[in-house]
Amino acid sequence: MACNRLNGKIILLIAIIAFCGKGSAIQEDNTHTDIFEPSFHTLKIEKEGDFMSPPIISLGSNEKIIISFDEIAEDNRYLSARLIHCNSDWLPSKLIESEYLQGFNTVDIDDFAYSTNTFIHYVNYRLEIPSEGFAPTVSGNYLVQIYDRDAPEEILLQARFRIVEEKVGVTGEVSTRTDRGVNDRWQQLSLKINTEGFDVGNPYQDLKVIVTQNNRESTSKEFQTPMRISGAQLIYEHLPELIFSASNEYRRFEMTSVLFPGMGVDSVKYGESNYHIWVKPDFPRLDSNYEYDRTQHGRYLIKEYNATDSSIGADYVTVHFFLDTPELQDMNIYLDGEVTHDRYDTRNLLNYNGEKGGYELTVPLKQGAYNYQYVAKRKEGEKKTGESTESIIEGDKYETDNEYNVYVYSHRPGDRFDSLIGYATITLR
């Protein structure tokens, strides 16, 4: 029995290695939230107590960013973390550590716990920011890097978050009426920035506005020049950068229990060392009618229905996805959602199975409720023609209840970093 369980763990670890890939090849020139060491999994960055918020807190408040993750292992590692202050483009700013951080730029991650009553053993780690002796002192973008204390130059995983000092007010609307004429696939934003009480300098040069859809950095758009100014109001409207492909509501499934199939799950089966679940077969939605569904805007929630603490009571399950569609010769199909950290590589690439007539992917995931989509990307070397093909599987439905995150940065002549001075979340409904 013990031997079978060990063999099963080895099999799951091989799957995790295949899913996570080799760290050294991914780290180069990468400032995205990502995992570089195959044994780590389920990297989650949240504002404490607010699951639906993007990872952003207010400077000088009591709010905290919580970073949690697991390592599939029998024992804990001695891990540490450091912070890098970044500009709006996520490249390091010119500030030195003492200018953006109170205390030393290293903190030991001593908050960890072992999994309980799980088939797959893991160690769950938790890091709070700010914490005693590890407190950012300026606004902007931050990258936290996590490493083994014995090898500080080898980054095991890293995560992005933001700190805002609310000096300007941000409001806006999302409309399905766009400047592209008759519309069935676009959404357009209009924004107002209230600068009353704050000297913005030159509003045509010293401010930068960045908008993302559903907290996906790959959808990020930026612009500087307002359409017009009315008193203290900077008005951004009828700008091409404010038009987004509408995408579609996220698909979702739940596996909070392995005793029965949850929502969106076709079947559950125990095999070798852990449970497997098969998500109900998916089909393209490009030509289907829009169907409203209240989703988590791509997020996932760790949950085991019977656990007192799901962070250590939820088990790792082998999840099987299947997309029933003919092969797209010049396209790669990827699983997308918060769980993939906005990346498109071999870890979330679906493979086409000619015998089954569709694309499939097998990944180890921790029990919980997941949102996901399928994103199409042209294969390397294929020519890009016409409109974006990302939504060739999901379709773009103008009615989709998207979430738009708006960030306002200030950088005056002589400044050595981009300060984040305003933020808002805007939804269609």
VEXBAVEX-192011 format. One record per residue (C-alpha): residue number from 1; x, y negated, z. Coordinates in steps of 0.001 Angstrom, whole numbers, plus 524288, in hexadecimal, padded with zeros to 5 digits. Layout:
// VEXBAVEX-192011
<NUM; <X; Y; Z>>
...
END
This chain:
// VEXBAVEX-192011
<1; <80000; 80000; 80000>>
<2; <80AD7; 7F685; 803BD>>
<3; <81261; 7FA3C; 7F770>>
<4; <80676; 7F7CB; 7EEC5>>
<5; <80451; 7EAB4; 7F527>>
<6; <81284; 7E6DF; 7F2FC>>
<7; <811DE; 7EAFC; 7E4B2>>
<8; <8058D; 7E2EF; 7E323>>
<9; <80C2B; 7D70A; 7E8EB>>
<10; <8174C; 7D89E; 7DF54>>
<11; <80D83; 7D931; 7D423>>
<12; <806A4; 7CCD1; 7D8CA>>
<13; <813A9; 7C5F0; 7DA8F>>
<14; <8174D; 7C96A; 7CC8A>>
<15; <80A76; 7C34A; 7C82D>>
<16; <80D6D; 7B71B; 7D011>>
<17; <81B06; 7B63C; 7CA23>>
<18; <8151C; 7B746; 7BC97>>
<19; <80B31; 7ACCC; 7C033>>
<20; <81501; 7A35E; 7C63D>>
<21; <82062; 7A568; 7BCF8>>
<22; <82EA7; 7A22C; 7BF4A>>
<23; <8310A; 79607; 7C75A>>
<24; <83DC2; 79126; 7C18C>>
<25; <8380A; 7900B; 7B3F2>>
<26; <82C57; 78837; 7B89E>>
<27; <832B7; 77EBE; 7C215>>
<28; <83A38; 776DF; 7B804>>
<29; <83474; 7694B; 7B5F3>>
<30; <82822; 76D54; 7BD24>>
<31; <821C6; 7646A; 7C712>>
<32; <81483; 76B18; 7C682>>
<33; <80E4F; 7728B; 7D198>>
<34; <813D4; 78013; 7CF52>>
<35; <8191B; 78CB3; 7D50D>>
<36; <826C6; 790E8; 7D103>>
<37; <828DC; 79CF6; 7D96A>>
<38; <8208C; 7A8E9; 7D5C7>>
<39; <81DC0; 7AD23; 7E3B5>>
<40; <81664; 7A078; 7E6B8>>
<41; <8082F; 79E96; 7E374>>
<42; <7FBC3; 796A7; 7E600>>
<43; <801E6; 78934; 7E6D9>>
<44; <7F743; 77FD9; 7EB5D>>
<45; <7F845; 77109; 7ED50>>
<46; <7ECBE; 76A81; 7F3FE>>
<47; <7E8AF; 75E90; 7FB7C>>
<48; <7E5C4; 763C6; 80906>>
<49; <7D74F; 76624; 80B29>>
<50; <7D359; 76221; 7FD5C>>
<51; <7D381; 76DA5; 7F419>>
<52; <7CDC7; 765D9; 7E8BC>>
<53; <7D79E; 75AB6; 7E965>>
<54; <7E3D0; 75A7F; 7E0FB>>
<55; <7F064; 75AA7; 7E900>>
<56; <7F0EA; 74C3D; 7EC92>>
<57; <7F105; 7455C; 7F9CF>>
<58; <7F136; 73721; 7FE34>>
<59; <7FDDC; 73120; 8030A>>
<60; <7FDE3; 72EB4; 811B1>>
<61; <7F19A; 736B0; 81420>>
<62; <7EFD1; 74308; 81C29>>
<63; <7ED5C; 74AE0; 80FC5>>
<64; <7F630; 75648; 80C96>>
<65; <7FA3C; 75E32; 800D2>>
<66; <7FA12; 76CCF; 8038F>>
<67; <802E1; 77584; 7FB56>>
<68; <800EC; 78419; 7FD14>>
<69; <8063D; 79001; 7F611>>
<70; <80907; 79E77; 7F7DA>>
<71; <814AB; 7A736; 7F5EC>>
<72; <81230; 7B592; 7F358>>
<73; <81B79; 7BAC3; 7FDA4>>
<74; <81C38; 7C217; 80A65>>
<75; <8239B; 7B762; 81192>>
<76; <824B0; 7A8A6; 8112E>>
<77; <82F5C; 7A072; 80B06>>
<78; <835A3; 79469; 810E8>>
<79; <8308E; 789F5; 807D6>>
<80; <8323F; 77B41; 8074E>>
<81; <82C71; 77028; 7FF50>>
<82; <830D5; 762FE; 7FA14>>
<83; <829D4; 757B2; 7F37B>>
<84; <82D1E; 75092; 7E6E4>>
<85; <82687; 74392; 7E430>>
<86; <82253; 7426F; 7D5F3>>
<87; <81D41; 7380A; 7CCD7>>
<88; <81032; 73935; 7C600>>
<89; <81658; 74214; 7BBA8>>
<90; <81B0C; 74B70; 7C651>>
<91; <82956; 74873; 7C3CC>>
<92; <83122; 744ED; 7D018>>
<93; <83088; 73692; 7D3E2>>
<94; <83C82; 72E5F; 7D71B>>
<95; <839AD; 72E69; 7E5A6>>
<96; <84323; 7351C; 7EEC3>>
<97; <83DBD; 73E30; 7F927>>
<98; <83E66; 7345B; 8044C>>
<99; <835EA; 72AF9; 7FC57>>
<100; <82A64; 73435; 7FAD4>>
<101; <82B81; 73D6B; 80656>>
<102; <82B8C; 73C17; 8151B>>
<103; <834D0; 74600; 81AED>>
<104; <83D7C; 74FC1; 8141A>>
<105; <839F6; 75505; 806B8>>
<106; <838EC; 762EA; 80B25>>
<107; <82EF3; 76A0F; 81348>>
<108; <82EBD; 77845; 8174F>>
<109; <82247; 77F93; 813F7>>
<110; <81FDD; 7865C; 820DF>>
<111; <81123; 7878F; 81F92>>
<112; <80F3B; 7953E; 81A29>>
<113; <80715; 7A142; 81D06>>
<114; <8068A; 7AF53; 8188B>>
<115; <7FAEE; 7B4C3; 81131>>
<116; <7F17C; 7BCE8; 8193A>>
<117; <7E9AD; 7C8DD; 81506>>
<118; <7EE00; 7C790; 806DC>>
<119; <7F2BA; 7D224; 7FDA0>>
<120; <7FD16; 7C8FB; 7F83A>>
<121; <805DC; 7C33C; 802B1>>
<122; <8098E; 7B4EF; 80169>>
<123; <80E11; 7A94A; 8094D>>
<124; <805FE; 79CDF; 808B2>>
<125; <80D16; 78FDD; 80A44>>
<126; <8075E; 7827E; 80D28>>
<127; <80D78; 774FA; 80C3B>>
<128; <80755; 76820; 8109B>>
<129; <80B2C; 75AFC; 80AE4>>
<130; <80D3F; 751E0; 811AB>>
<131; <81287; 75898; 81DAC>>
<132; <81B76; 75492; 828BF>>
<133; <82858; 74FDB; 82324>>
<134; <823BF; 75246; 81535>>
<135; <81AF4; 746F5; 81188>>
<136; <81A83; 73FA7; 8046D>>
<137; <81A9D; 730E8; 80628>>
<138; <8170A; 72BD8; 7F894>>
<139; <80C33; 72EE6; 7EEF5>>
<140; <80DCA; 7360E; 7E21A>>
<141; <80FF3; 743B1; 7DCE4>>
<142; <81710; 74DFD; 7E4D5>>
<143; <81D08; 75B08; 7E171>>
<144; <81F7C; 7646F; 7ECA6>>
<145; <829A1; 76EF4; 7EA29>>
<146; <82A37; 77B52; 7F25B>>
<147; <83688; 7835F; 7F38E>>
<148; <83D8A; 78D82; 7FBD9>>
<149; <845E6; 7870F; 8063E>>
<150; <8518D; 78F1D; 801DE>>
<151; <85016; 78ABF; 7F3B2>>
<152; <84B2B; 77CA4; 7F392>>
<153; <84DFF; 77AA5; 7E507>>
<154; <84547; 785E1; 7E0AF>>
<155; <8374A; 780F6; 7E050>>
<156; <82D99; 78BD6; 7E337>>
<157; <82143; 783E8; 7E0E4>>
<158; <81D29; 775AD; 7E026>>
<159; <810C9; 76DB2; 7E106>>
<160; <80BD0; 7603D; 7DD23>>
<161; <803B3; 756D1; 7E522>>
<162; <80117; 74829; 7E5C0>>
<163; <80066; 73DA0; 7F02A>>
<164; <7F849; 73171; 7ED88>>
<165; <7F814; 72416; 7F404>>
<166; <7EAB8; 71EF0; 7F097>>
<167; <7ED98; 71111; 7EC3C>>
<168; <7E41D; 710BE; 7E0CE>>
<169; <7D67E; 7163D; 7DF37>>
<170; <7D383; 71FA3; 7D41F>>
<171; <7C5E5; 72256; 7CECB>>
<172; <7C129; 7282A; 7C216>>
<173; <7B743; 72FD3; 7BA64>>
<174; <7B76A; 73B9E; 7B17F>>
<175; <7AEB4; 73B09; 7A599>>
<176; <7AAFF; 744A2; 79B07>>
<177; <7A973; 73907; 791DC>>
<178; <7B6B4; 736C9; 78BB9>>
<179; <7BD57; 72E3F; 781A2>>
<180; <7BE6A; 73A10; 7789D>>
<181; <7B06F; 738C4; 77404>>
<182; <7A70A; 74440; 77477>>
<183; <7AC39; 74C8A; 77F84>>
<184; <7AAF3; 75A90; 783B3>>
<185; <7B880; 75D28; 78948>>
<186; <7BE47; 750D6; 78F73>>
<187; <7BD61; 748F0; 79BE5>>
<188; <7C1DF; 73AF3; 79DC1>>
<189; <7C5B8; 73383; 7A9F3>>
<190; <7C4A1; 7252D; 7AD51>>
<191; <7CC5C; 72024; 7B8EB>>
<192; <7CCF9; 713FC; 7C15C>>
<193; <7D83A; 71099; 7CA48>>
<194; <7D546; 7067E; 7D4B7>>
<195; <7E1DD; 6FF3B; 7D806>>
<196; <7DBF9; 6F560; 7E177>>
<197; <7E57C; 6F2AE; 7EC91>>
<198; <7F103; 6F91D; 7E5A3>>
<199; <7FA99; 6F26C; 7DC7C>>
<200; <7FC47; 6FBEC; 7D140>>
<201; <8063D; 6F37C; 7CA2F>>
<202; <8045A; 6F4CB; 7BB8E>>
<203; <7F87C; 6FDC2; 7BA08>>
<204; <7FC2B; 70067; 7ABD0>>
<205; <809B1; 7058C; 7AF12>>
<206; <80B20; 7089D; 7BD8C>>
<207; <8000A; 7126C; 7BF25>>
<208; <7FECB; 72023; 7B9EE>>
<209; <7F229; 727F5; 7BA6C>>
<210; <7F273; 736CE; 7B96F>>
<211; <7E649; 73F3A; 7B7E8>>
<212; <7E582; 74E08; 7B8B5>>
<213; <7D9F9; 75704; 7B677>>
<214; <7D731; 7612D; 7C100>>
<215; <7E48D; 75E84; 7C71C>>
<216; <7EB75; 764A7; 7BB5B>>
<217; <7F829; 75DA1; 7B894>>
<218; <7F7D6; 762BC; 7AA96>>
<219; <7EC08; 759F1; 7A81D>>
<220; <7F2E3; 74DEE; 7ADA4>>
<221; <7F166; 74120; 7A635>>
<222; <7F79A; 7342C; 7A99B>>
<223; <7F5DF; 72619; 7A572>>
<224; <7F9CB; 71889; 7A9F1>>
<225; <7F1E6; 70DFF; 7A336>>
<226; <7E40E; 70AF6; 7A7CA>>
<227; <7D9E7; 707C7; 79D7A>>
<228; <7D6C0; 6FB3A; 7A49A>>
<229; <7D7DC; 6F431; 7B1B1>>
<230; <7CC75; 6EE19; 7B8DB>>
<231; <7D0C0; 6E6F7; 7C523>>
<232; <7D6E9; 6F125; 7CDF9>>
<233; <7D180; 6FC43; 7C5B3>>
<234; <7DA14; 70375; 7BBE7>>
<235; <7D101; 70A41; 7B262>>
<236; <7D51B; 7161C; 7AA8E>>
<237; <7CB22; 71A5A; 7A074>>
<238; <7CA49; 71E1D; 7921F>>
<239; <7D833; 7234C; 792A2>>
<240; <7DC19; 72FA2; 78B17>>
<241; <7E35E; 73471; 79728>>
<242; <7D67A; 734CE; 79E91>>
<243; <7D05D; 73ED0; 7956C>>
<244; <7D1D0; 74D01; 799B6>>
<245; <7CDE8; 759F4; 793CB>>
<246; <7C27F; 75E2D; 79C46>>
<247; <7C6B3; 76C6D; 79DBF>>
<248; <7BCAE; 7754E; 7A466>>
<249; <7B8B3; 77949; 7B20C>>
<250; <7C27B; 7826E; 7B853>>
<251; <7BFA3; 790DB; 7B8CB>>
<252; <7BFFB; 796AD; 7C659>>
<253; <7C057; 7A33C; 7CE11>>
<254; <7C105; 7A6FE; 7DC64>>
<255; <7C7EA; 7B22C; 7E33B>>
<256; <7C5F9; 7AED4; 7F17A>>
<257; <7C339; 7BD2E; 7F427>>
<258; <7C85A; 7C9B2; 7EE20>>
<259; <7BCA8; 7D195; 7F2EA>>
<260; <7B418; 7CD1A; 7E7AB>>
<261; <7B57A; 7C52E; 7DB0D>>
<262; <7B45E; 7B699; 7DD78>>
<263; <7AF2F; 7AC3B; 7D44D>>
<264; <7B4C8; 7ADE9; 7C6AF>>
<265; <7BB08; 7BAFF; 7CA1C>>
<266; <7B7C9; 7C722; 7C257>>
<267; <7BDBB; 7D17C; 7CB1B>>
<268; <7C6C7; 7D3F7; 7D6A3>>
<269; <7CF81; 7DFB4; 7D87C>>
<270; <7DA48; 7E3AD; 7E1C5>>
<271; <7E655; 7E902; 7DB0B>>
<272; <7F3B8; 7ED13; 7DFED>>
<273; <7F64E; 7E28F; 7EA37>>
<274; <7EC57; 7D7C4; 7E8A6>>
<275; <7DF4A; 7D422; 7E2B6>>
<276; <7DD06; 7D0BD; 7D480>>
<277; <7D1DD; 7C88B; 7CF69>>
<278; <7CD34; 7C6ED; 7C17F>>
<279; <7C782; 7B9A9; 7BE67>>
<280; <7BB8D; 7BAB1; 7B5B7>>
<281; <7BF9B; 7B9EE; 7A765>>
<282; <7C010; 7ABFA; 7A25B>>
<283; <7BBE9; 7A70E; 79505>>
<284; <7BF1D; 79AAB; 78D6E>>
<285; <7B61B; 78F25; 7902B>>
<286; <7B9E6; 78659; 784C8>>
<287; <7ACFA; 78834; 77DB1>>
<288; <7A44B; 78A9F; 78979>>
<289; <79B3D; 780CB; 78FE7>>
<290; <79FCC; 77970; 79BE4>>
<291; <79C2C; 77FA5; 7A8EC>>
<292; <79D8B; 777A7; 7B550>>
<293; <7A47B; 77DFF; 7C0BD>>
<294; <7A912; 777B5; 7CD59>>
<295; <7B763; 77B76; 7CDBA>>
<296; <7C384; 777B9; 7D578>>
<297; <7C95E; 77027; 7C9EB>>
<298; <7D390; 77AC1; 7C800>>
<299; <7D743; 77CCB; 7D629>>
<300; <7D843; 78988; 7DD8F>>
<301; <7D4F7; 78C66; 7EBB8>>
<302; <7DB5A; 79735; 7F3A0>>
<303; <7D0DA; 79EB7; 7FAEF>>
<304; <7CEA8; 7AC3C; 800A3>>
<305; <7C0D2; 7AD3F; 805BC>>
<306; <7C438; 7B4C8; 81220>>
<307; <7D10E; 7AE1C; 815C1>>
<308; <7D273; 7A48C; 820FA>>
<309; <7DDAD; 79E1E; 81992>>
<310; <7DD4A; 7A0BB; 80AFC>>
<311; <7EB05; 79B5F; 808FF>>
<312; <7F03F; 7A7D9; 80F35>>
<313; <7E425; 7B094; 80E5F>>
<314; <7E1A3; 7AFF8; 7FFB4>>
<315; <7E823; 7BAD6; 7F7F8>>
<316; <7EEB5; 7BACA; 7EABE>>
<317; <7E657; 7C0F1; 7E02D>>
<318; <7EA3A; 7C4A0; 7D255>>
<319; <7E0F1; 7BD01; 7C989>>
<320; <7DDE5; 7C104; 7BB8E>>
<321; <7D8FC; 7B6BF; 7B1D6>>
<322; <7D39A; 7B9EC; 7A459>>
<323; <7CFDB; 7B035; 799C4>>
<324; <7C7BF; 7B6BA; 78F33>>
<325; <7CB92; 7AFC8; 782A6>>
<326; <7D2D1; 7B2A8; 775F2>>
<327; <7E155; 7AFC9; 775C8>>
<328; <7E56B; 7A1EB; 7728F>>
<329; <7F1B5; 7A3E7; 76A95>>
<330; <7F7EA; 7967B; 76C86>>
<331; <7F376; 7942C; 77A92>>
<332; <7F734; 79857; 78836>>
<333; <7EC66; 7997E; 7925B>>
<334; <7EF3D; 795F1; 7A087>>
<335; <7E7ED; 7970E; 7AD4A>>
<336; <7E681; 78968; 7B2EE>>
<337; <7E260; 783B8; 7C009>>
<338; <7E883; 77EE9; 7CC96>>
<339; <7EDF6; 78C78; 7CF02>>
<340; <7F6F2; 78B2B; 7C318>>
<341; <7FC1D; 77DB5; 7C745>>
<342; <7F9DC; 777B8; 7B9E8>>
<343; <80406; 78016; 7B321>>
<344; <8038A; 787F3; 7A695>>
<345; <80D87; 792D6; 7A631>>
<346; <80E81; 7A1A3; 7A6C5>>
<347; <8090B; 7A1FB; 7B485>>
<348; <7FB4B; 79E55; 7B020>>
<349; <7FBF0; 7A24C; 7A1C5>>
<350; <7F17B; 7ABF0; 79D6E>>
<351; <7F582; 7B721; 79479>>
<352; <7ED0E; 7BBC9; 7894A>>
<353; <7E8A5; 7CA08; 78A08>>
<354; <7E4D5; 7CE9A; 77C6C>>
<355; <7DE3D; 7DAFE; 78163>>
<356; <7D572; 7D36E; 78AA4>>
<357; <7D389; 7C816; 7814E>>
<358; <7D719; 7BD4B; 78AA2>>
<359; <7E10A; 7B67C; 7932A>>
<360; <7E49E; 7BB8B; 7A0A0>>
<361; <7EC84; 7B749; 7AC4F>>
<362; <7EF67; 7BE01; 7B935>>
<363; <7F3DC; 7B592; 7C49C>>
<364; <7F4E4; 7B723; 7D35F>>
<365; <7EC47; 7AD3E; 7DA64>>
<366; <7E8F1; 7AAFE; 7E88D>>
<367; <7DAC4; 7AD13; 7EC5C>>
<368; <7D20B; 7A151; 7EAAC>>
<369; <7C9AF; 79975; 7E131>>
<370; <7D02A; 7959A; 7D46B>>
<371; <7CD68; 78C47; 7C934>>
<372; <7D3E1; 78ECF; 7BC1E>>
<373; <7D378; 78BF5; 7AD95>>
<374; <7DA13; 790D7; 7A150>>
<375; <7E2DB; 7870C; 79A68>>
<376; <7E821; 788F3; 78C9C>>
<377; <7F592; 783F9; 788AA>>
<378; <7FBD7; 784DF; 77B55>>
<379; <8070C; 78E7D; 77AA5>>
<380; <8148A; 788BF; 7796E>>
<381; <81781; 7853E; 76B69>>
<382; <80948; 7845A; 7672D>>
<383; <8056E; 77754; 7614B>>
<384; <7FBAB; 76F1D; 768BE>>
<385; <7F035; 76B23; 76064>>
<386; <7E3BA; 763BC; 76351>>
<387; <7DE5A; 761F2; 77108>>
<388; <7E352; 76867; 77D5A>>
<389; <7E11C; 776FC; 77D9A>>
<390; <7E1DA; 77894; 78C6E>>
<391; <7D323; 77A69; 78D7D>>
<392; <7D1AA; 78404; 78251>>
<393; <7CD19; 78E53; 78C17>>
<394; <7C572; 7861F; 795E1>>
<395; <7C054; 77B82; 78CD1>>
<396; <7BEA2; 76D20; 79036>>
<397; <7B133; 769D8; 795BB>>
<398; <7AE9F; 75B85; 79847>>
<399; <7A5CA; 75ED4; 7A3D5>>
<400; <7B0EA; 7652A; 7AB9C>>
<401; <7B1F6; 7605C; 7B9AD>>
<402; <7C055; 75CBD; 7B967>>
<403; <7C7FC; 7562C; 7C436>>
<404; <7D105; 74AEE; 7C079>>
<405; <7DBF1; 7468E; 7C972>>
<406; <7E099; 73883; 7C78E>>
<407; <7EDC6; 733E0; 7CCD5>>
<408; <7F26B; 725AE; 7CC55>>
<409; <8010D; 72316; 7CD6D>>
<410; <80851; 7163E; 7CF18>>
<411; <81625; 713A7; 7CA54>>
<412; <81A3F; 70573; 7C9E3>>
<413; <82720; 70097; 7C434>>
<414; <831CA; 703F2; 7CDEF>>
<415; <82A2F; 70EFB; 7D468>>
<416; <8317C; 71BD2; 7D5CF>>
<417; <825B9; 724BC; 7D653>>
<418; <8177E; 725E5; 7D245>>
<419; <80E82; 7236E; 7DDD4>>
<420; <80106; 72993; 7DD99>>
<421; <7F796; 71EA3; 7E126>>
<422; <7EA39; 72427; 7DDA7>>
<423; <7E301; 730E0; 7DB68>>
<424; <7D548; 735C1; 7D863>>
<425; <7CE4A; 74226; 7D44E>>
<426; <7C367; 7406C; 7CA50>>
<427; <7B9C6; 74AD0; 7C5CC>>
<428; <7AF60; 74B5E; 7BB4F>>
<429; <7A488; 74E00; 7C52E>>
END
